[in-house]
Amino acid sequence: MSLVTLDYLEDYIAILTLNREEAANSLSQDLLEELQSKTEEIKESEARVVILTGAGKKAFCAGADLKERAGMTEKEVVAAVKKIGETILKIEQLPIPVIAMMNGAAYGGGLELALACDIRVMGDHAKAGLTETSLAIIPGAGGTQRLPRLIGPGQAKRLIFTGKPVSGEEALRLALVENIYSSDQLEEETIALAKQMAGNGPIALKQAKQAINNGLQMNLLSGLAFEHECYKFTIPTNDRIEGLQAFKEKRSPNYKGE
């Protein structure tokens, strides 16, 4: 059985699912290998948006596989955490939008995985937290860096120092997630969001993501200059002409990523 499944829907949407429901979709070494492989496969596909989720309804991802880790040496533990971080970075570096559909608990490395996505939506029954300090360690796969950038250092320190998970309602209030939905509406609403994105110009989506992500690492003037370069990249495309023509003809555009 595959530990990570990759399915493609109509409208250029890829569904990437962590498939270890019996282990709360925890990040075993084998699962990480498969996740990296599937990430590379997505790059070669025609997908324009990715939805990342976990099997079942109880857990999005419970983080590292602690049963597996219990049998590791200290050196092996450090290497395993580094591998989680490298895998998460590959998700973050996908050139197309990635939506984390948090269908259940997202703890430790599971939340770190969601933090690397562009947008997070969450079931109202789910909880999320960086719980590592309760195990006498710290988030080591990006949590101490991405969470403060997302919700501010004070709130990030509160969550990390206490190790206490938050509910969907509090996650929304903190801007940790963009939306919360009831468990029976989560998938439908997430796919609708992905379809809305995938209907836009695929080159424009990639350039917008690049402009935002890279611009956030720059000062404002440098970011504005970088945005301008990303904008210029879209000008000579056939999609831009198609968008103008569709607007003129009052019809939906048919973008081809050209």
C-alpha positions as CSV (number, residue, x, y, z in Angstrom):
1,M,0.0,0.0,0.0
2,S,1.3,3.4,-0.9
3,L,2.0,5.7,2.0
4,V,1.3,8.8,-0.1
5,T,-1.3,8.8,-2.8
6,L,-1.5,11.3,-5.7
7,D,-4.8,11.7,-7.6
8,Y,-5.7,14.2,-10.2
9,L,-9.2,15.8,-10.5
10,E,-10.6,17.7,-13.4
11,D,-9.7,21.3,-13.6
12,Y,-6.0,20.6,-13.1
13,I,-6.2,19.9,-9.4
14,A,-3.9,17.4,-7.7
15,I,-4.8,15.7,-4.4
16,L,-1.8,14.6,-2.3
17,T,-2.8,12.4,0.6
18,L,-0.7,11.1,3.5
19,N,-2.0,7.6,3.7
20,R,-1.1,6.2,7.2
21,E,-4.5,6.6,8.9
22,E,-3.7,3.9,11.4
23,A,-0.6,5.9,12.5
24,A,-2.3,9.3,12.4
25,N,-0.5,10.0,9.1
26,S,2.7,10.4,11.0
27,L,5.9,11.1,9.0
28,S,7.9,7.9,8.9
29,Q,11.1,7.7,6.9
30,D,9.4,5.7,4.2
31,L,6.5,8.1,3.9
32,L,8.9,11.0,3.6
33,E,10.6,9.2,0.7
34,E,7.3,8.8,-1.1
35,L,6.2,12.4,-0.4
36,Q,9.4,13.7,-2.0
37,S,8.9,11.4,-5.0
38,K,5.2,12.5,-5.4
39,T,6.3,16.2,-5.1
40,E,8.7,15.7,-8.1
41,E,5.9,14.0,-10.0
42,I,3.6,17.0,-9.5
43,K,6.3,19.2,-10.9
44,E,6.1,17.2,-14.2
45,S,2.3,17.1,-14.3
46,E,-0.2,19.6,-15.7
47,A,-1.5,20.3,-12.2
48,R,-2.1,24.0,-11.4
49,V,-3.1,23.7,-7.7
50,V,-2.3,21.0,-5.1
51,I,-4.5,20.0,-2.1
52,L,-2.4,18.3,0.6
53,T,-4.4,16.3,3.2
54,G,-4.3,13.2,5.4
55,A,-6.3,10.0,5.1
56,G,-9.3,9.7,7.4
57,K,-11.0,12.3,9.6
58,K,-9.0,12.2,12.8
59,A,-5.6,13.4,11.7
60,F,-4.0,15.6,9.1
61,C,-0.6,14.6,10.3
62,A,0.5,13.9,13.9
63,G,4.1,14.8,13.1
64,A,7.1,12.5,13.3
65,D,6.6,8.8,13.8
66,L,7.7,8.6,17.5
67,K,7.6,4.8,17.6
68,E,10.1,4.7,14.8
69,R,12.2,7.4,16.4
70,A,12.3,5.5,19.7
71,G,14.7,3.0,18.1
72,M,17.1,5.6,16.7
73,T,20.4,6.8,17.9
74,E,20.9,10.5,18.6
75,K,22.7,10.9,15.3
76,E,19.8,9.2,13.5
77,V,17.2,11.4,15.2
78,V,19.0,14.5,14.0
79,A,19.2,13.1,10.4
80,A,15.5,12.1,10.5
81,V,14.4,15.6,11.6
82,K,16.6,17.1,8.8
83,K,14.9,14.9,6.3
84,I,11.5,16.1,7.5
85,G,12.6,19.7,7.0
86,E,14.0,19.0,3.6
87,T,10.8,17.3,2.5
88,I,8.7,20.2,3.8
89,L,10.9,22.6,1.9
90,K,10.2,20.7,-1.3
91,I,6.5,21.2,-0.7
92,E,7.0,24.9,0.0
93,Q,9.1,25.2,-3.2
94,L,6.5,23.8,-5.5
95,P,5.9,26.5,-8.1
96,I,2.1,26.2,-8.0
97,P,-0.3,27.0,-5.1
98,V,-0.6,24.4,-2.4
99,I,-3.6,24.2,0.0
100,A,-3.3,22.3,3.2
101,M,-6.7,20.7,3.9
102,M,-6.3,20.1,7.6
103,N,-8.9,17.4,8.1
104,G,-7.9,16.5,11.6
105,A,-5.1,17.0,14.2
106,A,-1.9,18.7,13.0
107,Y,0.8,18.4,15.6
108,G,4.5,19.0,15.5
109,G,5.9,18.2,12.1
110,G,2.3,17.9,10.8
111,L,1.7,21.6,11.5
112,E,5.1,22.4,10.1
113,L,4.1,20.7,6.9
114,A,0.9,22.9,6.8
115,L,2.9,26.0,7.5
116,A,4.9,25.4,4.3
117,C,1.7,25.4,2.2
118,D,0.4,28.6,0.7
119,I,-3.1,28.4,2.2
120,R,-4.4,26.5,5.2
121,V,-8.1,25.4,5.7
122,M,-9.2,23.4,8.7
123,G,-12.0,21.3,9.9
124,D,-13.8,22.9,12.9
125,H,-13.2,19.7,14.8
126,A,-9.5,19.7,14.3
127,K,-6.7,21.0,16.5
128,A,-3.2,22.2,15.6
129,G,-0.1,22.9,17.6
130,L,3.7,22.8,17.8
131,T,3.9,20.4,20.7
132,E,7.6,19.7,20.7
133,T,8.6,21.4,24.0
134,S,6.3,19.0,25.8
135,L,8.7,16.3,24.6
136,A,11.7,18.4,25.7
137,I,12.7,19.3,22.1
138,I,11.9,22.2,19.8
139,P,10.3,22.4,16.4
140,G,13.1,21.4,14.1
141,A,11.5,21.3,10.6
142,G,10.8,25.0,10.2
143,G,8.2,25.7,12.9
144,T,10.3,28.3,14.8
145,Q,10.8,30.2,11.6
146,R,7.6,29.9,9.6
147,L,5.1,30.3,12.5
148,P,6.4,33.7,13.7
149,R,6.4,35.0,10.1
150,L,2.8,33.9,9.8
151,I,1.2,35.0,13.1
152,G,3.8,37.2,14.7
153,P,6.6,36.4,17.2
154,G,4.5,36.9,20.4
155,Q,1.7,34.5,19.5
156,A,4.2,32.0,18.0
157,K,6.3,32.0,21.1
158,R,3.1,31.4,23.2
159,L,2.2,28.4,21.1
160,I,5.7,27.0,21.0
161,F,6.6,27.6,24.7
162,T,3.3,26.2,26.0
163,G,3.1,23.4,23.4
164,K,-0.6,23.7,23.7
165,P,-2.7,23.0,20.5
166,V,-5.4,25.4,19.4
167,S,-8.9,24.8,18.1
168,G,-10.0,25.7,14.6
169,E,-11.7,28.8,15.9
170,E,-8.6,30.1,17.6
171,A,-6.4,29.1,14.6
172,L,-8.6,31.3,12.4
173,R,-8.5,34.2,14.9
174,L,-4.7,34.0,14.9
175,A,-4.6,33.8,11.1
176,L,-2.9,30.5,11.4
177,V,-5.5,29.2,8.9
178,E,-7.5,31.1,6.3
179,N,-10.8,29.3,6.8
180,I,-12.5,26.8,9.0
181,Y,-15.3,24.5,7.8
182,S,-17.5,21.8,9.3
183,S,-16.1,18.4,8.7
184,D,-18.8,17.5,6.2
185,Q,-18.1,20.6,4.1
186,L,-14.3,20.8,4.4
187,E,-13.5,18.8,1.2
188,E,-16.2,20.3,-0.9
189,E,-15.2,23.9,0.1
190,T,-11.5,23.2,-0.4
191,I,-12.0,21.7,-3.9
192,A,-14.2,24.7,-4.8
193,L,-11.3,27.0,-3.6
194,A,-8.8,25.1,-5.7
195,K,-11.0,25.2,-8.8
196,Q,-11.3,29.0,-8.5
197,M,-7.5,29.3,-8.4
198,A,-7.0,26.7,-11.2
199,G,-9.3,28.6,-13.5
200,N,-6.9,31.6,-13.5
201,G,-3.8,31.9,-15.7
202,P,-1.3,29.2,-14.7
203,I,1.7,31.3,-15.5
204,A,0.2,34.2,-13.5
205,L,-0.3,31.9,-10.5
206,K,3.3,30.8,-10.6
207,Q,4.6,34.3,-10.9
208,A,2.3,35.6,-8.2
209,K,3.5,32.9,-5.8
210,Q,7.1,33.7,-6.7
211,A,6.6,37.4,-6.2
212,I,5.0,37.0,-2.8
213,N,7.3,34.4,-1.4
214,N,10.5,35.9,-2.6
215,G,9.4,39.5,-2.0
216,L,8.7,38.7,1.7
217,Q,12.4,38.0,2.1
218,M,13.4,41.5,0.7
219,N,13.0,45.1,1.7
220,L,10.0,46.9,0.2
221,L,11.9,48.6,-2.7
222,S,13.6,45.3,-3.7
223,G,10.3,43.5,-3.4
224,L,8.6,46.0,-5.7
225,A,11.3,45.6,-8.3
226,F,11.0,41.9,-8.1
227,E,7.3,42.1,-8.5
228,H,7.8,44.2,-11.6
229,E,10.0,41.5,-13.1
230,C,7.4,38.8,-12.4
231,Y,4.7,41.0,-13.9
232,K,6.8,41.5,-17.1
233,F,7.1,37.7,-17.4
234,T,3.3,37.4,-17.9
235,I,3.1,40.1,-20.7
236,P,4.2,38.1,-23.8
237,T,2.1,35.1,-23.0
238,N,-0.8,33.8,-25.1
239,D,-2.8,33.4,-21.9
240,R,-2.7,37.2,-21.4
241,I,-4.2,37.7,-24.8
242,E,-6.8,35.0,-24.2
243,G,-7.8,36.7,-20.9
244,L,-8.4,40.0,-22.7
245,Q,-10.3,38.4,-25.5
246,A,-12.5,36.4,-23.1
247,F,-13.2,39.6,-21.2
248,K,-14.2,41.4,-24.4
249,E,-16.4,38.5,-25.5
250,K,-17.9,38.0,-22.0
251,R,-16.9,34.4,-21.7
252,S,-14.8,32.3,-19.5
253,P,-11.1,32.2,-20.6
254,N,-9.4,29.0,-21.7
255,Y,-5.9,29.3,-20.3
256,K,-3.3,26.8,-21.5
257,G,-0.2,27.9,-19.6
258,E,1.4,29.4,-22.7
